[in-house]
Amino acid sequence: MKNRVLPIIILLFAGLTASAQRSYKGFVEGGYGYLSGDKTGSVYQLSTSHGMLFHRIFLGAGLGLDYYSVSNPGYNPDYVLPDGHDGFGHFEHVRRFNGAAVPVFINIKTLWDGKNVSPIIDLKTGLTIGFALGLFGEIGTGCRIKLEDKSEVSVNAFYKLAYEPNSIVTDDSTYTEGSFSIFGLKMIFGF
């Protein structure tokens, strides 16, 4: 019995020591961005990420909801749908494509301590499912303001690069692979 108790005590002590060096942290983000590249338009973003804070580095995972409003470069205001056709497959009569997407991502943030106002660097990479289906990478930087307790608020400028296989509408109304960029601003609340 004594041979089993000592390893259990050592493991518990090691776990408590390790947990003292890290703590839970969560973020809620809302933002707006402008698309450029193979797609042009705008996107509204809402996301949350949760993970652990290791000294000044946050490692976590997140989930979001993006609402896209994308211009159709093949739009023709004079285009008339054939009689009896529902419009499916005829993209010339559509001015904008609107839709929602769900990004699933890994999140890394650098957080400087010791000051009420400090810089923040935010990195995300993951997969988007839905209207904008594909892979993405995002980098953001901004200003972080500490509030009471462990809460904080940040304003970040961000750049997101996305790649979509087989889901871009081109000038000739066909789907092809492509990439696009998003430039925008986010408001982030941390707790």
C-alpha positions as protocol buffer text, in pm:
chain_id: "A"
residue {
  index: 1
  type: MET
  ca { x: 0 y: 0 z: 0 }
}
residue {
  index: 2
  type: LYS
  ca { x: 282 y: 241 z: 88 }
}
residue {
  index: 3
  type: ASN
  ca { x: 441 y: 175 z: -253 }
}
residue {
  index: 4
  type: ARG
  ca { x: 123 y: 305 z: -423 }
}
residue {
  index: 5
  type: VAL
  ca { x: 61 y: 610 z: -205 }
}
residue {
  index: 6
  type: LEU
  ca { x: 396 y: 782 z: -266 }
}
residue {
  index: 7
  type: PRO
  ca { x: 364 y: 786 z: -650 }
}
residue {
  index: 8
  type: ILE
  ca { x: 6 y: 917 z: -621 }
}
residue {
  index: 9
  type: ILE
  ca { x: 118 y: 1199 z: -388 }
}
residue {
  index: 10
  type: ILE
  ca { x: 404 y: 1286 z: -625 }
}
residue {
  index: 11
  type: LEU
  ca { x: 165 y: 1297 z: -923 }
}
residue {
  index: 12
  type: LEU
  ca { x: -85 y: 1516 z: -735 }
}
residue {
  index: 13
  type: PHE
  ca { x: 190 y: 1756 z: -625 }
}
residue {
  index: 14
  type: ALA
  ca { x: 326 y: 1775 z: -982 }
}
residue {
  index: 15
  type: GLY
  ca { x: -25 y: 1845 z: -1115 }
}
residue {
  index: 16
  type: LEU
  ca { x: -87 y: 2122 z: -861 }
}
residue {
  index: 17
  type: THR
  ca { x: 252 y: 2279 z: -937 }
}
residue {
  index: 18
  type: ALA
  ca { x: 187 y: 2271 z: -1310 }
}
residue {
  index: 19
  type: SER
  ca { x: -163 y: 2420 z: -1269 }
}
residue {
  index: 20
  type: ALA
  ca { x: -17 y: 2712 z: -1071 }
}
residue {
  index: 21
  type: GLN
  ca { x: 179 y: 2814 z: -1382 }
}
residue {
  index: 22
  type: ARG
  ca { x: -123 y: 2814 z: -1612 }
}
residue {
  index: 23
  type: SER
  ca { x: -483 y: 2928 z: -1590 }
}
residue {
  index: 24
  type: TYR
  ca { x: -804 y: 2918 z: -1793 }
}
residue {
  index: 25
  type: LYS
  ca { x: -873 y: 3211 z: -2026 }
}
residue {
  index: 26
  type: GLY
  ca { x: -1159 y: 3282 z: -2266 }
}
residue {
  index: 27
  type: PHE
  ca { x: -1225 y: 3541 z: -2536 }
}
residue {
  index: 28
  type: VAL
  ca { x: -1531 y: 3668 z: -2725 }
}
residue {
  index: 29
  type: GLU
  ca { x: -1463 y: 3860 z: -3047 }
}
residue {
  index: 30
  type: GLY
  ca { x: -1673 y: 4064 z: -3287 }
}
residue {
  index: 31
  type: GLY
  ca { x: -1546 y: 4226 z: -3604 }
}
residue {
  index: 32
  type: TYR
  ca { x: -1595 y: 4357 z: -3955 }
}
residue {
  index: 33
  type: GLY
  ca { x: -1372 y: 4301 z: -4255 }
}
residue {
  index: 34
  type: TYR
  ca { x: -1343 y: 4386 z: -4622 }
}
residue {
  index: 35
  type: LEU
  ca { x: -1267 y: 4110 z: -4876 }
}
residue {
  index: 36
  type: SER
  ca { x: -1020 y: 4148 z: -5161 }
}
residue {
  index: 37
  type: GLY
  ca { x: -871 y: 3904 z: -5410 }
}
residue {
  index: 38
  type: ASP
  ca { x: -1085 y: 3650 z: -5598 }
}
residue {
  index: 39
  type: LYS
  ca { x: -1380 y: 3771 z: -5388 }
}
residue {
  index: 40
  type: THR
  ca { x: -1481 y: 4125 z: -5300 }
}
residue {
  index: 41
  type: GLY
  ca { x: -1735 y: 4225 z: -5041 }
}
residue {
  index: 42
  type: SER
  ca { x: -1760 y: 4229 z: -4664 }
}
residue {
  index: 43
  type: VAL
  ca { x: -1785 y: 3995 z: -4366 }
}
residue {
  index: 44
  type: TYR
  ca { x: -1920 y: 4029 z: -4012 }
}
residue {
  index: 45
  type: GLN
  ca { x: -1749 y: 3801 z: -3761 }
}
residue {
  index: 46
  type: LEU
  ca { x: -1841 y: 3669 z: -3417 }
}
residue {
  index: 47
  type: SER
  ca { x: -1627 y: 3407 z: -3243 }
}
residue {
  index: 48
  type: THR
  ca { x: -1518 y: 3266 z: -2911 }
}
residue {
  index: 49
  type: SER
  ca { x: -1199 y: 3088 z: -2809 }
}
residue {
  index: 50
  type: HIS
  ca { x: -1110 y: 2909 z: -2488 }
}
residue {
  index: 51
  type: GLY
  ca { x: -788 y: 2765 z: -2358 }
}
residue {
  index: 52
  type: MET
  ca { x: -505 y: 2798 z: -2113 }
}
residue {
  index: 53
  type: LEU
  ca { x: -275 y: 3090 z: -2037 }
}
residue {
  index: 54
  type: PHE
  ca { x: 87 y: 2978 z: -1998 }
}
residue {
  index: 55
  type: HIS
  ca { x: 267 y: 3278 z: -1848 }
}
residue {
  index: 56
  type: ARG
  ca { x: 218 y: 3530 z: -2135 }
}
residue {
  index: 57
  type: ILE
  ca { x: 108 y: 3290 z: -2410 }
}
residue {
  index: 58
  type: PHE
  ca { x: -256 y: 3186 z: -2462 }
}
residue {
  index: 59
  type: LEU
  ca { x: -312 y: 2850 z: -2636 }
}
residue {
  index: 60
  type: GLY
  ca { x: -668 y: 2761 z: -2720 }
}
residue {
  index: 61
  type: ALA
  ca { x: -928 y: 2656 z: -2973 }
}
residue {
  index: 62
  type: GLY
  ca { x: -1229 y: 2839 z: -3102 }
}
residue {
  index: 63
  type: LEU
  ca { x: -1548 y: 2845 z: -3302 }
}
residue {
  index: 64
  type: GLY
  ca { x: -1718 y: 3131 z: -3480 }
}
residue {
  index: 65
  type: LEU
  ca { x: -1990 y: 3252 z: -3713 }
}
residue {
  index: 66
  type: ASP
  ca { x: -1906 y: 3467 z: -4017 }
}
residue {
  index: 67
  type: TYR
  ca { x: -2168 y: 3633 z: -4239 }
}
residue {
  index: 68
  type: TYR
  ca { x: -2041 y: 3709 z: -4589 }
}
residue {
  index: 69
  type: SER
  ca { x: -2183 y: 3949 z: -4847 }
}
residue {
  index: 70
  type: VAL
  ca { x: -1981 y: 3893 z: -5164 }
}
residue {
  index: 71
  type: SER
  ca { x: -2007 y: 4083 z: -5492 }
}
residue {
  index: 72
  type: ASN
  ca { x: -2065 y: 3878 z: -5807 }
}
residue {
  index: 73
  type: PRO
  ca { x: -1816 y: 3992 z: -6074 }
}
residue {
  index: 74
  type: GLY
  ca { x: -2034 y: 3826 z: -6340 }
}
residue {
  index: 75
  type: TYR
  ca { x: -2349 y: 4024 z: -6249 }
}
residue {
  index: 76
  type: ASN
  ca { x: -2534 y: 4161 z: -6552 }
}
residue {
  index: 77
  type: PRO
  ca { x: -2821 y: 4404 z: -6471 }
}
residue {
  index: 78
  type: ASP
  ca { x: -2970 y: 4344 z: -6818 }
}
residue {
  index: 79
  type: TYR
  ca { x: -2973 y: 3964 z: -6788 }
}
residue {
  index: 80
  type: VAL
  ca { x: -3318 y: 3806 z: -6815 }
}
residue {
  index: 81
  type: LEU
  ca { x: -3384 y: 3457 z: -6683 }
}
residue {
  index: 82
  type: PRO
  ca { x: -3526 y: 3210 z: -6937 }
}
residue {
  index: 83
  type: ASP
  ca { x: -3904 y: 3155 z: -6905 }
}
residue {
  index: 84
  type: GLY
  ca { x: -3994 y: 2898 z: -6643 }
}
residue {
  index: 85
  type: HIS
  ca { x: -3641 y: 2885 z: -6495 }
}
residue {
  index: 86
  type: ASP
  ca { x: -3583 y: 2921 z: -6120 }
}
residue {
  index: 87
  type: GLY
  ca { x: -3246 y: 3090 z: -6168 }
}
residue {
  index: 88
  type: PHE
  ca { x: -3034 y: 2807 z: -6030 }
}
residue {
  index: 89
  type: GLY
  ca { x: -2717 y: 2782 z: -6235 }
}
residue {
  index: 90
  type: HIS
  ca { x: -2767 y: 3129 z: -6386 }
}
residue {
  index: 91
  type: PHE
  ca { x: -2545 y: 3354 z: -6173 }
}
residue {
  index: 92
  type: GLU
  ca { x: -2562 y: 3655 z: -6405 }
}
residue {
  index: 93
  type: HIS
  ca { x: -2884 y: 3780 z: -6242 }
}
residue {
  index: 94
  type: VAL
  ca { x: -2739 y: 3772 z: -5885 }
}
residue {
  index: 95
  type: ARG
  ca { x: -2573 y: 4095 z: -5768 }
}
residue {
  index: 96
  type: ARG
  ca { x: -2444 y: 3960 z: -5434 }
}
residue {
  index: 97
  type: PHE
  ca { x: -2398 y: 3621 z: -5274 }
}
residue {
  index: 98
  type: ASN
  ca { x: -2483 y: 3617 z: -4902 }
}
residue {
  index: 99
  type: GLY
  ca { x: -2416 y: 3333 z: -4664 }
}
residue {
  index: 100
  type: ALA
  ca { x: -2289 y: 3215 z: -4329 }
}
residue {
  index: 101
  type: ALA
  ca { x: -1978 y: 3015 z: -4250 }
}
residue {
  index: 102
  type: VAL
  ca { x: -1844 y: 2854 z: -3933 }
}
residue {
  index: 103
  type: PRO
  ca { x: -1469 y: 2885 z: -3871 }
}
residue {
  index: 104
  type: VAL
  ca { x: -1310 y: 2623 z: -3643 }
}
residue {
  index: 105
  type: PHE
  ca { x: -959 y: 2724 z: -3537 }
}
residue {
  index: 106
  type: ILE
  ca { x: -655 y: 2701 z: -3313 }
}
residue {
  index: 107
  type: ASN
  ca { x: -572 y: 3031 z: -3141 }
}
residue {
  index: 108
  type: ILE
  ca { x: -241 y: 3163 z: -3003 }
}
residue {
  index: 109
  type: LYS
  ca { x: -219 y: 3506 z: -2838 }
}
residue {
  index: 110
  type: THR
  ca { x: 73 y: 3685 z: -2678 }
}
residue {
  index: 111
  type: LEU
  ca { x: -35 y: 3889 z: -2376 }
}
residue {
  index: 112
  type: TRP
  ca { x: 205 y: 4122 z: -2196 }
}
residue {
  index: 113
  type: ASP
  ca { x: 145 y: 4162 z: -1823 }
}
residue {
  index: 114
  type: GLY
  ca { x: 233 y: 4430 z: -1572 }
}
residue {
  index: 115
  type: LYS
  ca { x: 66 y: 4724 z: -1743 }
}
residue {
  index: 116
  type: ASN
  ca { x: -291 y: 4847 z: -1775 }
}
residue {
  index: 117
  type: VAL
  ca { x: -239 y: 4909 z: -2149 }
}
residue {
  index: 118
  type: SER
  ca { x: -23 y: 4671 z: -2351 }
}
residue {
  index: 119
  type: PRO
  ca { x: 15 y: 4528 z: -2703 }
}
residue {
  index: 120
  type: ILE
  ca { x: -142 y: 4202 z: -2816 }
}
residue {
  index: 121
  type: ILE
  ca { x: -58 y: 3969 z: -3105 }
}
residue {
  index: 122
  type: ASP
  ca { x: -324 y: 3720 z: -3215 }
}
residue {
  index: 123
  type: LEU
  ca { x: -271 y: 3420 z: -3448 }
}
residue {
  index: 124
  type: LYS
  ca { x: -542 y: 3184 z: -3575 }
}
residue {
  index: 125
  type: THR
  ca { x: -541 y: 2896 z: -3822 }
}
residue {
  index: 126
  type: GLY
  ca { x: -813 y: 2653 z: -3911 }
}
residue {
  index: 127
  type: LEU
  ca { x: -1095 y: 2543 z: -4136 }
}
residue {
  index: 128
  type: THR
  ca { x: -1409 y: 2729 z: -4245 }
}
residue {
  index: 129
  type: ILE
  ca { x: -1726 y: 2527 z: -4309 }
}
residue {
  index: 130
  type: GLY
  ca { x: -2028 y: 2665 z: -4496 }
}
residue {
  index: 131
  type: PHE
  ca { x: -2050 y: 2953 z: -4742 }
}
residue {
  index: 132
  type: ALA
  ca { x: -1673 y: 3004 z: -4745 }
}
residue {
  index: 133
  type: LEU
  ca { x: -1542 y: 2647 z: -4735 }
}
residue {
  index: 134
  type: GLY
  ca { x: -1165 y: 2609 z: -4700 }
}
residue {
  index: 135
  type: LEU
  ca { x: -852 y: 2677 z: -4495 }
}
residue {
  index: 136
  type: PHE
  ca { x: -747 y: 3006 z: -4341 }
}
residue {
  index: 137
  type: GLY
  ca { x: -474 y: 3180 z: -4146 }
}
residue {
  index: 138
  type: GLU
  ca { x: -517 y: 3508 z: -3958 }
}
residue {
  index: 139
  type: ILE
  ca { x: -286 y: 3749 z: -3780 }
}
residue {
  index: 140
  type: GLY
  ca { x: -396 y: 4045 z: -3573 }
}
residue {
  index: 141
  type: THR
  ca { x: -231 y: 4306 z: -3359 }
}
residue {
  index: 142
  type: GLY
  ca { x: -364 y: 4578 z: -3138 }
}
residue {
  index: 143
  type: CYS
  ca { x: -399 y: 4735 z: -2797 }
}
residue {
  index: 144
  type: ARG
  ca { x: -511 y: 4551 z: -2484 }
}
residue {
  index: 145
  type: ILE
  ca { x: -664 y: 4731 z: -2184 }
}
residue {
  index: 146
  type: LYS
  ca { x: -692 y: 4550 z: -1850 }
}
residue {
  index: 147
  type: LEU
  ca { x: -1021 y: 4583 z: -1663 }
}
residue {
  index: 148
  type: GLU
  ca { x: -1115 y: 4463 z: -1315 }
}
residue {
  index: 149
  type: ASP
  ca { x: -1025 y: 4111 z: -1205 }
}
residue {
  index: 150
  type: LYS
  ca { x: -894 y: 3906 z: -1500 }
}
residue {
  index: 151
  type: SER
  ca { x: -1108 y: 4071 z: -1767 }
}
residue {
  index: 152
  type: GLU
  ca { x: -973 y: 4281 z: -2052 }
}
residue {
  index: 153
  type: VAL
  ca { x: -1077 y: 4447 z: -2377 }
}
residue {
  index: 154
  type: SER
  ca { x: -872 y: 4477 z: -2697 }
}
residue {
  index: 155
  type: VAL
  ca { x: -904 y: 4648 z: -3031 }
}
residue {
  index: 156
  type: ASN
  ca { x: -720 y: 4462 z: -3309 }
}
residue {
  index: 157
  type: ALA
  ca { x: -650 y: 4521 z: -3675 }
}
residue {
  index: 158
  type: PHE
  ca { x: -635 y: 4187 z: -3856 }
}
residue {
  index: 159
  type: TYR
  ca { x: -540 y: 4027 z: -4185 }
}
residue {
  index: 160
  type: LYS
  ca { x: -692 y: 3693 z: -4287 }
}
residue {
  index: 161
  type: LEU
  ca { x: -585 y: 3483 z: -4586 }
}
residue {
  index: 162
  type: ALA
  ca { x: -831 y: 3213 z: -4696 }
}
residue {
  index: 163
  type: TYR
  ca { x: -807 y: 2940 z: -4958 }
}
residue {
  index: 164
  type: GLU
  ca { x: -1117 y: 2777 z: -5105 }
}
residue {
  index: 165
  type: PRO
  ca { x: -1104 y: 2480 z: -5339 }
}
residue {
  index: 166
  type: ASN
  ca { x: -1388 y: 2479 z: -5596 }
}
residue {
  index: 167
  type: SER
  ca { x: -1616 y: 2747 z: -5452 }
}
residue {
  index: 168
  type: ILE
  ca { x: -1529 y: 3080 z: -5616 }
}
residue {
  index: 169
  type: VAL
  ca { x: -1770 y: 3230 z: -5870 }
}
residue {
  index: 170
  type: THR
  ca { x: -1571 y: 3386 z: -6158 }
}
residue {
  index: 171
  type: ASP
  ca { x: -1662 y: 3628 z: -6436 }
}
residue {
  index: 172
  type: ASP
  ca { x: -1781 y: 3348 z: -6664 }
}
residue {
  index: 173
  type: SER
  ca { x: -2013 y: 3218 z: -6389 }
}
residue {
  index: 174
  type: THR
  ca { x: -1814 y: 2903 z: -6322 }
}
residue {
  index: 175
  type: TYR
  ca { x: -1675 y: 2774 z: -5996 }
}
residue {
  index: 176
  type: THR
  ca { x: -1301 y: 2751 z: -5953 }
}
residue {
  index: 177
  type: GLU
  ca { x: -1049 y: 2740 z: -5669 }
}
residue {
  index: 178
  type: GLY
  ca { x: -904 y: 3060 z: -5536 }
}
residue {
  index: 179
  type: SER
  ca { x: -792 y: 3265 z: -5242 }
}
residue {
  index: 180
  type: PHE
  ca { x: -899 y: 3591 z: -5090 }
}
residue {
  index: 181
  type: SER
  ca { x: -786 y: 3827 z: -4817 }
}
residue {
  index: 182
  type: ILE
  ca { x: -981 y: 4002 z: -4544 }
}
residue {
  index: 183
  type: PHE
  ca { x: -864 y: 4324 z: -4378 }
}
residue {
  index: 184
  type: GLY
  ca { x: -1059 y: 4447 z: -4077 }
}
residue {
  index: 185
  type: LEU
  ca { x: -1103 y: 4546 z: -3714 }
}
residue {
  index: 186
  type: LYS
  ca { x: -1209 y: 4341 z: -3412 }
}
residue {
  index: 187
  type: MET
  ca { x: -1322 y: 4417 z: -3061 }
}
residue {
  index: 188
  type: ILE
  ca { x: -1213 y: 4141 z: -2820 }
}
residue {
  index: 189
  type: PHE
  ca { x: -1335 y: 4084 z: -2465 }
}
residue {
  index: 190
  type: GLY
  ca { x: -1122 y: 3853 z: -2249 }
}
residue {
  index: 191
  type: PHE
  ca { x: -1224 y: 3689 z: -1924 }
}
